[in-house]
Amino acid sequence: MSNNRTMTKILALYSLTMAFFFLSGAHSARITFTNNCPNTVWPATLTADQRPQLSSTGFELSSKAFLSLDAPPLWRGRIWARTECSTDNSGKFTCATAECSTGQVACNGNGAKPPASLVEIFIAADGGQDFYDVSLVDGFNLPISVATKGGSGECRASSCPTNVTKACPTELQMKGSDGRVLACKSACTAFNTPKYCCTGTFNVPETCPPTDYSRLFKQQCFQAYSYAYDDKDSTFTCSGRPDYLITFCP
Ligand SMILES: *[C@@H]1O[C@H](CO)[C@@H](O)[C@H](O)[C@H]1NC(C)=O
């Protein structure tokens, strides 16, 4: 009898604890990376706000392979993938696009060298409203998408499935040593002027309207941020601690 009561108490305590974790949203969000590209890519993660990095900041992902990482509540960060990476004779790891310049597969808190297609995710602390988007503000190197699993609310997928590099005007092209066009720079990266970077007197949405270049990115990928003050349509929301699915070449 007394054993049963103890058991009941333990179960009750367990249920309460689980309910607390569930309601408080203290559990992690799982981020699953899938490589749909014909070639290997090297995904990378960067945690913002000086918080601890995820368990991996960079890894190799073969074509058709997938891998999951857990992100804690109240996580904000960026995800991208590097292409055409290799290790030289001295052991230094480098990539043709979206390099993070650590000389290693891990990015260890370094960001992507533009151009890089980015997924940005903000995971709320309490199972509240998450925000996520695809951003071409730092240019484009690879088609990318973000979708949610579970959660409640709008939870729409945001995708940039187009190869924007194919439509990239000459002045924005990033070429490899062999002359191949590898990626497409943003106008801000290419020209570094206040008008394109929304800095100086252009530092508010009212004074930094779309440009022909940002419109071009928008035409190619209408769900993605095309420049710093792109319209609100580019931000997506989902509540209740969804998991995330990131696909390269969706
Ligand atoms: C995108 O287009 C560029 C230029 O044609 C090409 O080099 C690259 O391989 C393409 N990328 C993908 C992922 O298809």
The ligand as an ORCA input file, in Angstrom:
! r2SCAN-3c Opt
* xyz 0 1
  C      23.337     28.142    -59.570
  O      23.735     28.730    -60.774
  C      25.144     28.892    -60.889
  C      25.412     29.701    -62.155
  O      24.767     29.136    -63.253
  C      25.810     27.515    -60.890
  O      27.214     27.641    -61.002
  C      25.449     26.812    -59.589
  O      25.960     25.514    -59.568
  C      23.946     26.760    -59.397
  N      23.676     26.284    -58.039
  C      22.809     25.299    -57.773
  C      22.661     24.927    -56.355
  O      22.179     24.719    -58.642
*
